[in-house]
Amino acid sequence: MSVSIRLSKPAHIDVCAVDFDAEDFRRALFQHGLELAWDWAMSCPCQQKQSAPGARTVLSSENRIICPACEGSGIMYVNRHETVGMLTDSTSEVRFANLFARYAEGSVLITLPPEHTPCLNDRLVLKQGITIYEEVLNHKATVYRPRFPIVKRPMWVGVEDDQTSSELITVGVLYCRSADANGVIISTEWLENFHFVVTDDGELDWTLAGVSAPAVGTRLGIRYYGRPHFVVRGFPHTRRDLYKNDVAEMSDRYLVQHPVRVMCSPEFLGARTPPSSADVLGAHAGTIDPNLP
């Protein structure tokens, strides 16, 4: 018979146990937390075909660049949920900042209720608040959207002729320039509510510009307001389902689901994700040849 080395277990380990009060935290979560939209990240099953003369055609591990679900990123977003979470600046934790250095910039730690446990690459979008995005994109059509939906932000500013007075303005796009078909930047600064408007869906509508709008296929540089988008990158806690002891009833300890906490990075910092499932589907609707590899 082999030797069995058993643990030595102290007596009365449940005495003076201090348990986390999940109900009190849930109450605080809904009192002080922020509303979030939560998108599930799923690995896309699409595959690129590879073939060569005289060789058989095989499926590679590469995702299809024309896939309507992932647009070649390999990740598709599905099943949006409404949730609530506590957000804290991750760089305030010395260990986190030391580990990730400058890559921690803009990252946050988000605590969520236990029934909304996220997975790697899930997307969490703040439903209130703004951040500033800037990007270069191709001018596609009369109505289209940049990578993130544009948010029209109301704000009080000083009156031009009398800055002691204030007026309420609403701004979605802060700056916009484009290049011509040869890639040379043009002098026109495209202005919101003069050349284009921002729709309620966060899209650019160039109807106002008419024939003077940028040519389809030319490049456009834009700076605009949008909601903060975060992508799940890490899991600081190994597990959050813990045992609790009911001292008053002198009962055995029982399993309780506790809040989960994840480390998230801003999506625009190189996240391997498509703009959004709706945007990808809209961009390719009716244009995909099923016979293409």
Backbone bond lengths (Angstrom), bond angles and torsions (degrees), N, CA, C in turn:
res aa  C-N    CA-C-N  psi(-1)  N-CA   C-N-CA  omega(-1)  CA-C   N-CA-C  phi
1 M - - - 1.468 - - 1.530 108.93 -
2 S 1.343 116.27 136.03 1.456 120.04 -179.11 1.522 110.88 -76.44
3 V 1.316 114.77 159.63 1.466 121.01 -179.66 1.524 109.32 -76.01
4 S 1.348 117.48 134.61 1.459 122.88 176.53 1.521 108.66 -111.69
5 I 1.322 116.29 119.45 1.471 121.59 -179.39 1.516 107.88 -103.86
6 R 1.316 116.21 103.46 1.453 121.80 -173.87 1.528 112.03 -93.02
7 L 1.337 114.91 153.11 1.462 120.69 175.42 1.516 110.39 -70.77
8 S 1.300 115.79 146.19 1.458 121.69 173.75 1.515 107.61 -95.60
9 K 1.337 117.85 112.46 1.457 123.22 -173.84 1.522 110.70 -100.35
10 P 1.340 118.61 121.83 1.469 120.86 178.72 1.522 111.20 -65.13
11 A 1.304 116.90 153.32 1.463 121.69 176.18 1.519 110.43 -82.57
12 H 1.314 116.26 154.89 1.471 123.57 174.77 1.536 112.34 57.45
13 I 1.305 117.59 45.34 1.472 119.68 -177.64 1.534 111.88 -73.20
14 D 1.338 117.72 -15.70 1.459 119.80 -178.37 1.524 113.26 -87.77
15 V 1.318 117.39 -5.98 1.453 120.37 -178.70 1.528 109.60 -71.11
16 C 1.317 116.16 132.78 1.480 122.35 178.13 1.522 112.84 63.49
17 A 1.318 117.36 25.89 1.466 119.68 176.10 1.531 109.38 -70.98
18 V 1.331 116.72 132.08 1.462 122.23 178.86 1.524 107.27 -103.38
19 D 1.317 116.55 110.61 1.457 120.89 -175.26 1.522 110.94 -100.68
20 F 1.327 114.48 150.01 1.459 121.57 175.95 1.519 109.19 -73.17
21 D 1.327 117.40 133.25 1.458 121.97 -179.73 1.530 108.75 -92.21
22 A 1.332 115.42 97.03 1.457 120.35 -176.02 1.524 112.36 -65.06
23 E 1.328 117.66 -34.19 1.457 120.49 -178.62 1.525 111.45 -69.41
24 D 1.337 116.91 -40.51 1.465 119.62 177.00 1.526 110.78 -63.29
25 F 1.336 115.92 -38.87 1.464 118.11 179.55 1.528 110.48 -67.60
26 R 1.325 117.42 -40.72 1.462 119.54 179.06 1.532 110.64 -60.53
27 R 1.330 115.96 -39.09 1.457 119.71 177.39 1.534 110.42 -62.46
28 A 1.337 116.05 -44.81 1.468 120.01 178.74 1.524 111.50 -65.67
29 L 1.337 116.06 -34.67 1.458 120.55 179.80 1.522 111.13 -60.33
30 F 1.332 116.48 -43.73 1.458 119.90 -178.95 1.526 111.89 -79.28
31 Q 1.333 117.56 -20.69 1.458 120.18 177.64 1.528 111.86 -80.48
32 H 1.332 116.40 -39.67 1.464 120.34 -171.00 1.533 113.81 -121.14
33 G 1.325 117.72 -4.79 1.458 120.12 -178.79 1.520 112.49 -76.70
34 L 1.337 115.35 176.06 1.455 122.17 -179.13 1.522 109.77 -114.49
35 E 1.337 116.13 143.63 1.458 120.67 178.50 1.525 110.27 -72.88
36 L 1.339 115.73 135.10 1.457 122.00 -177.25 1.520 110.27 -132.83
37 A 1.324 115.73 149.86 1.457 121.92 166.59 1.523 106.92 -102.15
38 W 1.322 116.76 131.34 1.469 122.45 -173.62 1.524 109.17 -118.39
39 D 1.352 116.25 116.86 1.461 122.25 178.28 1.524 109.68 -107.08
40 W 1.329 116.82 132.49 1.459 120.63 177.48 1.524 110.44 -78.45
41 A 1.328 116.24 136.40 1.463 122.01 174.69 1.524 109.07 -95.63
42 M 1.326 116.24 128.33 1.455 122.15 178.45 1.527 109.30 -125.70
43 S 1.322 116.10 137.53 1.464 120.28 175.24 1.527 108.25 -67.97
44 C 1.319 116.28 126.19 1.461 120.75 -176.62 1.532 110.00 -77.69
45 P 1.334 117.99 132.06 1.464 120.11 -178.26 1.520 114.50 -81.22
46 C 1.332 118.32 1.99 1.462 118.96 -179.49 1.525 110.40 -65.55
47 Q 1.341 116.01 153.11 1.468 121.58 179.81 1.518 110.01 -142.78
48 Q 1.307 114.90 147.68 1.453 122.05 177.65 1.524 109.69 -88.05
49 K 1.333 116.68 135.08 1.460 120.89 174.69 1.528 109.91 -83.43
50 Q 1.315 116.18 142.95 1.463 121.74 176.11 1.518 108.47 -126.85
51 S 1.322 115.12 134.15 1.457 119.32 179.43 1.521 109.03 -148.35
52 A 1.302 115.46 158.97 1.457 122.62 177.91 1.521 107.89 -148.08
53 P 1.351 118.32 153.26 1.477 120.49 179.57 1.535 110.92 -56.34
54 G 1.309 115.64 129.42 1.453 120.22 178.78 1.509 114.87 80.29
55 A 1.340 117.67 2.35 1.465 121.27 -179.47 1.525 108.76 -123.24
56 R 1.294 115.77 156.17 1.447 119.13 -179.80 1.528 110.84 -77.39
57 T 1.308 115.90 153.42 1.458 122.06 178.20 1.524 109.32 -81.87
58 V 1.336 116.59 132.41 1.454 121.31 -178.43 1.529 109.30 -128.98
59 L 1.321 115.48 160.04 1.451 121.96 173.12 1.518 109.28 -91.67
60 S 1.339 116.67 127.59 1.454 121.18 179.53 1.520 109.83 -92.86
61 S 1.307 116.35 -179.59 1.468 121.31 174.91 1.525 111.45 -89.80
62 E 1.326 117.29 4.04 1.460 122.27 -179.25 1.517 110.36 -84.48
63 N 1.341 115.84 137.08 1.462 120.24 178.57 1.518 110.88 -80.25
64 R 1.327 115.71 154.20 1.463 122.02 -177.09 1.531 110.80 -77.10
65 I 1.321 116.69 126.25 1.457 121.00 -177.13 1.528 111.00 -66.72
66 I 1.339 118.22 -23.67 1.462 121.20 -179.57 1.527 111.35 -100.17
67 C 1.322 117.68 15.01 1.465 120.02 179.70 1.529 109.70 -63.27
68 P 1.343 118.50 129.83 1.463 119.81 -179.20 1.519 113.62 -72.15
69 A 1.340 117.72 -14.14 1.463 120.33 -177.43 1.520 112.76 -95.34
70 C 1.344 118.35 -39.28 1.476 120.15 -174.58 1.513 114.19 -120.71
71 E 1.332 118.87 -11.91 1.467 123.56 179.84 1.531 112.15 54.72
72 G 1.343 115.59 35.14 1.452 120.18 176.46 1.508 115.17 87.56
73 S 1.337 118.01 -6.68 1.465 120.41 -178.32 1.521 112.02 -76.98
74 G 1.334 117.41 -22.25 1.458 121.22 -177.15 1.510 113.82 86.34
75 I 1.341 116.96 -1.28 1.468 121.77 -179.91 1.518 109.09 -127.33
76 M 1.316 116.22 132.17 1.460 120.46 174.00 1.529 108.58 -119.48
77 Y 1.327 116.04 144.90 1.457 121.13 179.98 1.526 109.77 -102.99
78 V 1.335 115.41 130.50 1.463 121.24 -175.35 1.532 109.61 -138.14
79 N 1.347 115.18 164.71 1.460 122.58 164.77 1.533 113.53 55.94
80 R 1.326 117.26 62.33 1.473 121.02 179.45 1.523 111.16 -64.91
81 H 1.346 115.99 136.20 1.458 123.47 176.37 1.528 109.50 -122.40
82 E 1.314 115.67 153.08 1.462 121.56 171.01 1.524 107.52 -96.16
83 T 1.344 117.08 130.81 1.458 120.15 -178.50 1.522 109.20 -144.28
84 V 1.331 115.91 -176.14 1.462 121.92 179.33 1.526 107.61 -140.27
85 G 1.325 117.22 144.14 1.461 120.10 -176.77 1.511 112.76 -150.75
86 M 1.326 114.95 157.07 1.465 122.52 172.82 1.524 108.14 -94.65
87 L 1.337 117.52 127.51 1.461 121.79 -179.58 1.517 109.95 -112.14
88 T 1.328 116.09 133.00 1.468 122.16 174.16 1.513 108.90 -133.10
89 D 1.311 116.09 151.20 1.464 122.49 179.47 1.524 109.45 -70.57
90 S 1.328 117.29 120.23 1.464 120.15 -176.87 1.524 112.44 -67.69
91 T 1.340 117.85 -28.38 1.461 120.03 -176.67 1.517 112.23 -71.25
92 S 1.338 117.31 -11.58 1.467 119.52 177.25 1.519 111.19 -72.29
93 E 1.323 117.10 -15.71 1.452 121.36 176.19 1.529 109.06 -92.73
94 V 1.313 115.77 115.67 1.465 121.24 -172.77 1.519 111.27 -57.58
95 R 1.306 118.24 -42.13 1.465 120.36 -177.23 1.524 111.03 -63.26
96 F 1.317 116.18 -39.46 1.452 119.56 179.88 1.529 110.57 -65.94
97 A 1.328 116.87 -47.13 1.452 121.04 -178.13 1.531 111.46 -63.43
98 N 1.332 116.67 -39.32 1.461 119.53 179.10 1.518 111.66 -65.38
99 L 1.333 116.68 -35.36 1.455 120.62 -176.71 1.516 111.87 -73.71
100 F 1.346 117.23 -44.23 1.453 120.39 -173.75 1.524 113.26 -100.83
101 A 1.326 117.93 -9.36 1.467 122.54 178.34 1.529 110.51 50.23
102 R 1.320 118.04 -131.26 1.459 120.03 -174.74 1.530 112.74 -68.80
103 Y 1.326 117.24 -17.16 1.461 119.45 178.79 1.530 111.69 -72.11
104 A 1.319 117.51 -10.58 1.461 121.01 177.44 1.529 111.31 -80.95
105 E 1.328 118.40 -10.62 1.451 121.78 -176.55 1.530 110.90 -57.90
106 G 1.324 115.94 126.37 1.456 120.87 178.14 1.509 114.64 83.54
107 S 1.329 118.44 -6.24 1.456 120.76 -179.76 1.526 110.47 -77.04
108 V 1.328 115.35 155.76 1.456 121.03 -179.52 1.522 109.66 -136.36
109 L 1.313 115.47 158.02 1.456 122.56 170.59 1.520 107.17 -105.71
110 I 1.332 117.06 126.24 1.459 121.98 -175.79 1.525 109.06 -119.88
111 T 1.337 116.07 125.27 1.463 122.47 176.30 1.513 108.70 -102.19
112 L 1.343 116.56 128.34 1.451 123.18 -174.75 1.529 110.43 -123.38
113 P 1.323 117.60 159.64 1.475 119.12 175.32 1.524 110.45 -64.94
114 P 1.333 118.06 153.47 1.468 121.20 -172.50 1.518 114.23 -62.32
115 E 1.341 118.30 -28.71 1.459 119.01 -179.75 1.518 112.73 -75.03
116 H 1.344 117.11 -10.21 1.461 121.68 177.95 1.531 109.01 -114.04
117 T 1.310 115.88 65.49 1.468 121.44 179.56 1.520 109.51 -84.47
118 P 1.336 118.60 117.78 1.466 120.41 -177.40 1.528 112.46 -84.92
119 C 1.325 114.01 167.67 1.467 122.62 178.33 1.526 108.49 -117.87
120 L 1.314 115.92 168.82 1.466 120.97 177.60 1.530 110.47 -56.58
121 N 1.331 115.56 134.92 1.466 124.97 178.38 1.528 113.92 76.35
122 D 1.338 118.96 0.43 1.468 119.06 172.67 1.521 109.67 -59.06
123 R 1.326 115.68 151.09 1.465 121.13 -178.96 1.515 110.19 -107.96
124 L 1.354 116.13 134.18 1.460 123.21 175.69 1.528 108.03 -122.78
125 V 1.324 116.15 123.57 1.463 122.00 -174.99 1.519 109.38 -117.11
126 L 1.319 116.74 124.65 1.468 120.63 174.98 1.530 109.28 -67.55
127 K 1.321 116.55 128.25 1.453 119.94 -177.62 1.519 112.57 -84.88
128 Q 1.333 117.00 -13.29 1.457 122.32 173.87 1.527 107.53 -129.26
129 G 1.335 116.01 161.89 1.460 119.20 -177.64 1.511 110.80 88.74
130 I 1.304 116.01 161.75 1.475 120.57 -176.83 1.517 110.30 -134.71
131 T 1.311 114.97 161.91 1.456 123.07 166.61 1.520 106.14 -140.34
132 I 1.318 117.40 168.20 1.465 120.76 -178.98 1.521 108.77 -106.32
133 Y 1.329 115.78 129.55 1.455 122.66 175.05 1.518 109.41 -113.13
134 E 1.314 115.39 148.02 1.465 119.54 170.14 1.516 107.38 -140.60
135 E 1.330 115.93 140.43 1.463 120.21 -175.50 1.523 109.89 -159.15
136 V 1.320 115.41 169.22 1.458 122.85 171.84 1.519 107.07 -116.31
137 L 1.324 116.56 131.02 1.460 120.84 -178.63 1.513 109.46 -140.01
138 N 1.320 116.29 165.69 1.453 121.52 176.36 1.521 109.74 -86.20
139 H 1.337 115.73 135.37 1.463 120.35 175.69 1.524 107.25 -71.22
140 K 1.352 116.78 115.54 1.463 121.03 -168.49 1.525 113.70 -96.21
141 A 1.318 116.36 -45.65 1.463 119.56 -172.98 1.525 107.95 -165.34
142 T 1.327 116.60 -165.05 1.460 119.31 179.10 1.521 111.15 -69.19
143 V 1.337 117.08 -39.76 1.466 121.74 -179.48 1.524 109.19 -126.88
144 Y 1.312 117.03 125.63 1.459 122.16 176.68 1.516 108.60 -162.40
145 R 1.311 115.69 172.76 1.457 121.65 -174.68 1.512 110.98 -122.44
146 P 1.337 118.50 141.47 1.467 119.36 170.34 1.519 110.61 -68.75
147 R 1.315 117.73 -169.87 1.464 119.57 -175.04 1.528 112.28 -57.85
148 F 1.329 117.09 -40.87 1.458 121.75 179.21 1.525 109.29 -116.60
149 P 1.335 117.83 148.04 1.464 119.37 177.05 1.530 110.74 -59.88
150 I 1.322 116.34 137.31 1.458 121.56 178.42 1.528 109.11 -77.20
151 V 1.319 116.26 137.86 1.470 122.01 177.99 1.522 108.50 -108.80
152 K 1.319 116.37 125.76 1.464 120.92 175.87 1.529 108.84 -82.56
153 R 1.321 115.99 113.77 1.467 121.54 -171.81 1.532 111.26 -102.98
154 P 1.332 118.04 116.86 1.463 119.77 174.26 1.524 110.16 -80.06
155 M 1.318 116.78 141.06 1.470 120.53 178.92 1.526 109.77 -156.28
156 W 1.340 114.78 151.48 1.456 121.24 176.08 1.519 109.28 -91.61
157 V 1.333 116.61 127.96 1.466 122.28 -179.52 1.515 108.99 -132.55
158 G 1.329 115.61 167.05 1.460 119.75 178.27 1.515 111.92 -73.07
159 V 1.344 116.01 147.40 1.463 121.62 176.06 1.527 108.84 -73.09
160 E 1.334 116.88 138.78 1.468 121.32 -173.38 1.528 112.36 -55.53
161 D 1.321 118.23 -44.62 1.472 120.87 -176.68 1.521 113.15 -88.04
162 D 1.322 117.93 -10.97 1.464 121.30 -178.33 1.525 108.52 -152.76
163 Q 1.327 116.69 91.63 1.459 119.99 -175.28 1.523 113.02 -74.28
164 T 1.353 116.55 -2.92 1.463 118.14 172.43 1.527 110.69 -78.67
165 S 1.331 117.14 -12.94 1.461 122.46 175.81 1.533 109.12 -103.89
166 S 1.316 116.50 161.23 1.464 121.24 -178.16 1.514 110.44 -125.74
167 E 1.328 115.19 154.10 1.453 121.32 174.28 1.516 109.01 -140.69
168 L 1.322 115.84 152.16 1.452 122.08 -178.97 1.526 109.28 -93.18
169 I 1.341 116.15 123.67 1.456 121.01 176.59 1.530 108.80 -124.46
170 T 1.321 116.20 161.13 1.455 122.19 176.92 1.520 108.35 -126.55
171 V 1.331 116.40 124.04 1.463 121.84 -175.58 1.523 109.17 -128.01
172 G 1.323 116.05 134.60 1.456 121.39 173.15 1.520 111.59 -113.31
173 V 1.346 116.14 -48.52 1.463 122.59 -179.27 1.519 109.03 -106.32
174 L 1.333 116.53 125.87 1.462 121.75 -177.73 1.523 112.50 -88.89
175 Y 1.330 117.81 -33.48 1.465 120.54 -177.88 1.518 108.81 -160.31
176 C 1.324 116.19 144.79 1.462 119.97 -179.26 1.535 110.01 -153.85
177 R 1.327 117.06 126.38 1.471 124.20 175.39 1.523 108.15 -135.78
178 S 1.311 116.55 159.41 1.460 119.82 179.32 1.516 110.01 -139.59
179 A 1.324 115.37 168.75 1.459 123.10 176.00 1.520 108.95 -113.03
180 D 1.332 116.78 161.04 1.466 119.82 178.08 1.525 110.16 -84.78
181 A 1.323 116.32 -173.06 1.457 121.24 -176.26 1.526 112.50 -64.52
182 N 1.350 117.39 -21.09 1.468 121.71 178.42 1.522 112.38 -91.66
183 G 1.333 116.94 1.68 1.456 120.14 179.09 1.507 114.46 85.66
184 V 1.334 117.74 11.62 1.471 122.03 -179.78 1.523 108.25 -94.98
185 I 1.323 117.20 128.39 1.463 120.57 -177.77 1.518 110.05 -65.90
186 I 1.335 116.16 141.02 1.455 120.76 179.72 1.524 109.45 -100.62
187 S 1.312 116.41 163.75 1.477 120.79 -172.88 1.531 112.87 -79.99
188 T 1.305 117.91 -19.77 1.467 120.46 -175.89 1.526 111.38 -65.56
189 E 1.320 116.38 130.66 1.452 121.60 170.09 1.525 106.93 -99.58
190 W 1.322 116.22 112.91 1.457 121.40 -177.56 1.525 109.89 -73.03
191 L 1.323 117.16 127.38 1.459 122.27 -171.89 1.528 111.06 -112.99
192 E 1.327 114.81 137.77 1.456 120.84 175.60 1.529 109.64 -66.08
193 N 1.326 115.72 140.39 1.468 125.40 -179.43 1.527 113.13 68.05
194 F 1.337 117.59 6.18 1.467 121.75 173.29 1.528 109.73 -120.44
195 H 1.348 116.11 -52.03 1.464 120.85 175.52 1.521 112.58 -97.89
196 F 1.314 116.64 -29.41 1.463 121.47 -178.42 1.525 109.19 -150.78
197 V 1.326 116.19 167.27 1.460 122.38 173.14 1.521 108.10 -126.66
198 V 1.331 115.69 160.11 1.457 122.20 174.60 1.517 107.87 -101.58
199 T 1.331 116.64 122.97 1.461 121.14 -177.79 1.531 110.29 -76.41
200 D 1.326 115.63 170.58 1.460 120.62 178.09 1.527 111.74 -66.70
201 D 1.320 117.61 -18.69 1.460 121.89 177.18 1.524 112.89 -90.13
202 G 1.343 116.71 5.68 1.460 120.06 178.25 1.507 114.21 80.37
203 E 1.339 118.01 23.64 1.458 122.02 -179.36 1.530 110.66 -103.43
204 L 1.330 115.76 161.77 1.464 122.68 173.00 1.524 108.65 -91.18
205 D 1.316 116.72 127.89 1.465 121.86 177.03 1.526 107.68 -118.16
206 W 1.357 116.36 112.08 1.455 122.46 -173.38 1.521 112.88 -95.07
207 T 1.316 118.30 20.89 1.461 120.79 -178.45 1.522 111.80 -59.40
208 L 1.324 117.89 -37.24 1.475 121.26 -178.36 1.523 112.22 -60.68
209 A 1.338 116.71 -35.51 1.468 120.07 -176.34 1.518 112.27 -73.99
210 G 1.321 117.73 -23.89 1.462 120.43 179.58 1.520 111.86 60.06
211 V 1.328 116.38 -134.90 1.474 121.49 -177.16 1.523 112.18 -71.85
212 S 1.338 118.04 -14.30 1.463 120.22 -179.71 1.525 112.67 -84.76
213 A 1.329 118.10 -1.21 1.470 121.74 179.23 1.520 110.17 -64.65
214 P 1.325 118.33 157.53 1.466 120.32 177.29 1.528 110.58 -54.77
215 A 1.323 115.59 147.79 1.463 120.99 179.76 1.525 109.91 -70.32
216 V 1.307 115.81 142.81 1.461 120.77 178.79 1.532 109.30 -59.87
217 G 1.344 116.13 131.62 1.462 121.17 -179.45 1.511 113.98 98.26
218 T 1.364 117.72 -16.11 1.462 119.52 177.15 1.520 109.75 -78.58
219 R 1.331 115.06 162.28 1.466 119.98 -174.80 1.522 111.00 -93.25
220 L 1.350 113.10 145.61 1.458 120.94 -174.47 1.519 108.46 -131.05
221 G 1.341 117.15 128.91 1.455 121.91 173.48 1.517 109.23 -100.71
222 I 1.337 117.13 132.63 1.454 120.04 -173.09 1.525 110.69 -143.51
223 R 1.327 115.97 143.35 1.463 124.26 175.57 1.518 107.07 -125.61
224 Y 1.350 117.49 126.63 1.463 119.42 -170.85 1.522 110.91 -152.64
225 Y 1.358 114.85 166.84 1.457 121.63 175.17 1.530 109.70 -88.30
226 G 1.331 115.68 142.53 1.457 120.87 175.88 1.514 110.07 -153.55
227 R 1.329 116.46 169.56 1.462 121.27 177.04 1.530 109.92 -76.20
228 P 1.341 118.14 144.73 1.466 120.51 175.30 1.529 111.09 -65.13
229 H 1.333 116.62 126.81 1.462 123.48 177.59 1.531 108.29 -112.43
230 F 1.326 116.56 129.07 1.465 121.83 178.98 1.524 110.42 -122.76
231 V 1.342 114.93 149.80 1.459 121.93 178.55 1.525 108.53 -121.74
232 V 1.331 116.81 133.33 1.463 121.58 -178.27 1.522 110.20 -67.56
233 R 1.342 115.44 127.91 1.460 120.57 -176.83 1.527 113.40 -122.97
234 G 1.325 118.74 -21.28 1.460 119.63 -176.47 1.512 112.25 -157.56
235 F 1.334 114.58 165.14 1.454 121.97 -176.10 1.531 109.15 -130.75
236 P 1.361 117.58 93.18 1.472 120.29 -175.74 1.522 114.29 -60.73
237 H 1.340 117.64 -29.91 1.461 120.29 -177.73 1.521 110.12 -103.13
238 T 1.333 115.98 131.13 1.456 120.27 179.54 1.515 111.30 -63.13
239 R 1.321 117.11 -44.67 1.465 120.97 175.81 1.523 108.78 -152.73
240 R 1.339 115.08 155.39 1.460 119.74 -178.03 1.527 112.67 -128.35
241 D 1.331 118.30 5.58 1.459 121.13 171.26 1.527 107.16 -91.56
242 L 1.327 116.85 108.49 1.461 121.76 -172.31 1.528 110.82 -120.99
243 Y 1.334 114.25 164.47 1.465 120.30 178.87 1.526 110.61 -88.95
244 K 1.336 115.47 144.56 1.446 122.07 179.45 1.529 108.39 -127.28
245 N 1.333 115.52 147.45 1.453 120.92 -176.75 1.521 109.98 -114.68
246 D 1.342 116.59 127.28 1.463 121.42 176.52 1.529 107.85 -92.67
247 V 1.352 116.36 93.02 1.465 121.19 -174.51 1.525 110.74 -65.05
248 A 1.341 117.28 -38.70 1.463 120.48 -177.15 1.519 111.58 -62.12
249 E 1.328 115.81 -38.28 1.459 119.16 -178.53 1.518 112.14 -89.04
250 M 1.337 116.94 -8.41 1.468 122.28 -177.50 1.526 110.89 53.27
251 S 1.339 115.83 36.72 1.458 120.13 -178.58 1.519 109.86 -93.49
252 D 1.310 114.85 172.13 1.454 119.56 176.74 1.520 109.88 -68.40
253 R 1.319 114.89 158.42 1.461 119.15 177.16 1.523 109.68 -69.40
254 Y 1.341 115.44 145.86 1.457 119.92 -177.00 1.528 108.88 -132.33
255 L 1.322 115.16 155.45 1.460 121.72 -174.12 1.526 110.80 -79.51
256 V 1.334 116.17 133.47 1.464 122.72 178.80 1.518 108.65 -127.77
257 Q 1.327 116.35 138.74 1.462 120.94 175.74 1.525 109.15 -81.84
258 H 1.307 116.17 124.23 1.459 122.18 -179.20 1.526 110.22 -109.01
259 P 1.343 117.85 163.94 1.465 120.83 -179.42 1.529 111.73 -58.97
260 V 1.318 114.79 153.22 1.464 121.11 177.98 1.524 108.76 -107.10
261 R 1.320 115.74 153.40 1.466 121.30 -179.42 1.525 108.96 -133.54
262 V 1.331 116.01 132.39 1.464 120.71 -178.27 1.525 109.67 -130.84
263 M 1.313 115.28 152.69 1.455 121.79 174.43 1.525 108.14 -97.28
264 C 1.326 116.73 129.14 1.467 121.66 -175.27 1.527 110.53 -127.13
265 S 1.330 115.16 145.10 1.458 121.71 176.28 1.522 109.59 -113.46
266 P 1.341 117.99 151.16 1.473 119.52 175.41 1.522 110.28 -58.09
267 E 1.322 116.45 136.89 1.465 120.20 -174.89 1.523 112.27 -64.10
268 F 1.327 117.96 -31.54 1.467 119.13 -176.25 1.524 112.94 -71.95
269 L 1.339 117.92 -9.64 1.462 120.37 178.74 1.533 110.68 -85.04
270 G 1.328 115.91 57.03 1.456 120.78 171.88 1.502 115.52 77.46
271 A 1.330 119.16 19.95 1.462 120.22 179.76 1.522 110.05 -64.83
272 R 1.336 115.89 139.49 1.470 121.84 -178.59 1.522 108.79 -84.09
273 T 1.325 115.68 69.16 1.453 120.56 -175.72 1.515 110.10 -140.04
274 P 1.337 117.39 149.48 1.468 120.44 173.25 1.519 109.48 -73.55
275 P 1.345 118.20 165.89 1.463 120.13 178.37 1.521 112.44 -55.28
276 S 1.305 117.75 -51.23 1.467 124.00 173.43 1.507 106.42 -174.78
277 S 1.320 117.23 155.36 1.455 119.77 -177.42 1.527 111.05 -60.92
278 A 1.336 116.78 -40.26 1.460 119.66 -178.78 1.523 111.05 -65.08
279 D 1.334 117.05 -40.17 1.457 121.03 -178.65 1.523 110.23 -67.43
280 V 1.327 116.96 -42.51 1.465 120.55 -179.76 1.517 110.46 -63.93
281 L 1.329 116.96 -45.29 1.456 120.42 179.74 1.524 111.11 -62.81
282 G 1.350 115.77 -40.24 1.452 118.95 -179.69 1.515 112.41 -67.31
283 A 1.331 116.92 -35.02 1.458 120.56 -177.66 1.515 112.00 -68.61
284 H 1.337 117.62 -29.28 1.458 120.83 -173.82 1.525 113.21 -111.07
285 A 1.316 117.67 1.92 1.457 120.15 -173.77 1.521 111.34 -55.43
286 G 1.325 116.35 122.15 1.453 121.69 175.43 1.500 114.91 74.78
287 T 1.350 119.72 10.32 1.459 120.77 -175.53 1.519 113.37 -116.03
288 I 1.339 118.07 -2.74 1.456 120.43 -172.77 1.525 110.44 -92.18
289 D 1.298 116.36 126.14 1.451 122.57 174.02 1.513 109.04 -84.14
290 P 1.335 119.09 114.25 1.472 120.22 -176.96 1.517 113.73 -64.90
291 N 1.341 116.69 -14.49 1.468 119.59 179.59 1.521 112.64 -86.24
292 L 1.347 116.60 -9.17 1.458 119.19 179.30 1.521 109.37 -71.42
293 P 1.349 118.30 149.23 1.464 121.11 179.49 1.515 110.91 -70.05
